[in-house]
Structure formats: C-alpha cells, structure tokens
Amino acid sequence: MKQAVNTSGINISTPITELENMLLTEQEKQQARNGFKIKIVLDVKDDGNAVSASDKAAIQQVLNGFTVGQYLKIDLYKIIGERSTEITETPEKIRIVIDVPASLRNAGSNKTRTFAHVR
C-alpha cells in the first residue's frame, strides 16, 4: 500500500500498519498479503474556487482574528484492483501533516505568525 498526494507538502503521518487496521477489512488485508495491489490514497486539491459563499461566510465566523490562507479539498480513498472507494469516516483519527505554503510564510521577516486549520 502507498499514499499518493497531488499537492506537495501534505502527507499522512499515521503509520501504514495503523491505516491498514483502520481502513481494510480482514479479507482485504489477506489480499494484500497475497500480493494483490491495494492503495490508500490521500487526494489534496486547492479548492478556493469551489468553496461556496455560505461556507466562506461560516469560516469567517470562526476565524477569530486569523486570515484565510488557502482552502483545501482533502479526500481519502482505498483502491483495490480497479475499484476505488471513498473513505468518509475512520474508527480512529488519521494524522495528516500540512506544510505551510511558502507564499504564507514571512521570508526574512522578524514577524512571528501563528497558523490554524478550520474544518
């Protein structure tokens, strides 16, 4: 199994064995042990143009002094053979690490910035 990300600086840091236990059935785990191709895919896209005005307004309500830097669409899938299944819930938390884009950092500045994530 492997993760694929189409936006640099974003990855799953949850160990692969934990992902397998959370996301695969016993039958799928056996298939993987037998060499069947199974992937866990993290698909991340810049979603700024697709966020609705009502969602943007809701986000503005909770910013508490922060400024929006980027809107992301994050999807998780498991691909077994030719079949792709979207994962919308997990029994445990999955840790995703998101690097702050260079465009949002203070290059060469003495200012300190604090970043937050709104879901």
C-alpha positions as CSV (number, residue, x, y, z in Angstrom):
1,M,0.0,0.0,0.0
2,K,1.1,3.6,-0.6
3,Q,-0.2,7.1,-0.3
4,A,-0.3,9.4,-3.2
5,V,-0.6,13.2,-2.8
6,N,-1.1,15.6,-5.7
7,T,-0.2,18.7,-3.6
8,S,3.4,18.9,-2.3
9,G,4.0,19.3,1.4
10,I,1.0,17.2,2.5
11,N,1.1,13.7,3.7
12,I,-0.4,11.1,6.1
13,S,1.9,10.6,9.1
14,T,-0.2,7.8,10.6
15,P,1.9,4.5,10.4
16,I,0.8,2.2,7.5
17,T,0.0,-0.6,9.8
18,E,-2.4,1.6,11.7
19,L,-4.0,2.6,8.4
20,E,-4.3,-1.0,7.3
21,N,-6.1,-1.9,10.6
22,M,-8.4,1.1,10.4
23,L,-9.3,1.0,6.7
24,L,-9.0,-2.5,5.4
25,T,-11.3,-5.5,6.1
26,E,-9.7,-8.8,7.1
27,Q,-10.3,-10.1,3.5
28,E,-8.5,-7.0,2.0
29,K,-5.6,-7.5,4.4
30,Q,-5.3,-11.1,3.3
31,Q,-5.4,-10.0,-0.4
32,A,-2.6,-7.5,0.3
33,R,-0.5,-10.3,2.0
34,N,-1.1,-12.4,-1.1
35,G,0.3,-9.6,-3.4
36,F,-2.9,-8.1,-4.5
37,K,-2.5,-4.4,-5.3
38,I,-4.2,-2.2,-2.7
39,K,-3.5,1.5,-2.2
40,I,-4.6,4.1,0.3
41,V,-4.7,7.5,-1.5
42,L,-4.8,10.9,0.1
43,D,-6.1,13.3,-2.6
44,V,-5.5,17.0,-1.8
45,K,-6.5,19.9,-4.1
46,D,-6.6,23.6,-3.9
47,D,-10.4,24.2,-3.6
48,G,-10.5,28.0,-3.3
49,N,-12.6,28.5,-6.5
50,A,-15.2,25.8,-5.5
51,V,-16.0,26.9,-1.9
52,S,-19.5,28.3,-1.7
53,A,-20.2,31.8,-0.4
54,S,-22.1,30.3,2.5
55,D,-19.2,28.1,3.5
56,K,-16.8,31.0,3.2
57,A,-19.1,33.1,5.4
58,A,-19.2,30.3,8.0
59,I,-15.4,30.1,8.1
60,Q,-15.2,33.9,8.5
61,Q,-17.4,33.5,11.6
62,V,-14.8,31.3,13.4
63,L,-11.5,32.9,12.2
64,N,-11.1,34.7,15.5
65,G,-8.6,37.2,14.0
66,F,-6.9,34.8,11.6
67,T,-6.8,35.4,7.9
68,V,-7.7,32.6,5.4
69,G,-4.5,31.4,3.6
70,Q,-5.9,28.6,1.5
71,Y,-8.9,26.3,1.0
72,L,-8.1,22.7,0.5
73,K,-10.3,19.7,-0.5
74,I,-9.0,16.6,1.1
75,D,-10.3,13.1,0.1
76,L,-9.2,9.7,1.3
77,Y,-9.7,6.6,-0.9
78,K,-8.8,3.0,-0.9
79,I,-8.2,1.5,-4.3
80,I,-8.4,-2.3,-4.6
81,G,-7.6,-3.5,-8.1
82,E,-9.8,-1.3,-10.4
83,R,-12.3,-0.4,-7.6
84,S,-12.0,2.9,-5.8
85,T,-13.9,3.5,-2.5
86,E,-14.1,6.9,-0.9
87,I,-13.4,6.8,2.9
88,T,-15.7,9.3,4.7
89,E,-15.3,8.0,8.3
90,T,-12.5,6.3,10.1
91,P,-12.7,4.5,13.5
92,E,-9.7,6.4,14.8
93,K,-8.0,9.7,13.9
94,I,-5.7,9.8,10.9
95,R,-2.9,12.3,11.3
96,I,-2.3,14.5,8.2
97,V,0.7,16.9,8.1
98,I,0.2,20.0,6.1
99,D,3.2,22.2,5.4
100,V,2.6,25.9,5.4
101,P,3.0,27.1,1.8
102,A,6.0,29.4,1.1
103,S,3.6,32.1,0.0
104,L,2.1,32.3,3.5
105,R,5.4,32.4,5.4
106,N,7.4,35.5,6.4
107,A,10.5,35.2,4.4
108,G,13.3,37.1,6.0
109,S,11.0,38.9,8.4
110,N,11.2,39.0,12.2
111,K,7.4,38.7,12.5
112,T,6.0,35.6,14.1
113,R,2.9,34.0,12.5
114,T,0.5,31.6,14.1
115,F,-1.4,29.2,11.8
116,A,-4.6,27.3,12.4
117,H,-6.7,24.8,10.5
118,V,-10.5,25.2,10.2
119,R,-12.5,22.1,9.1
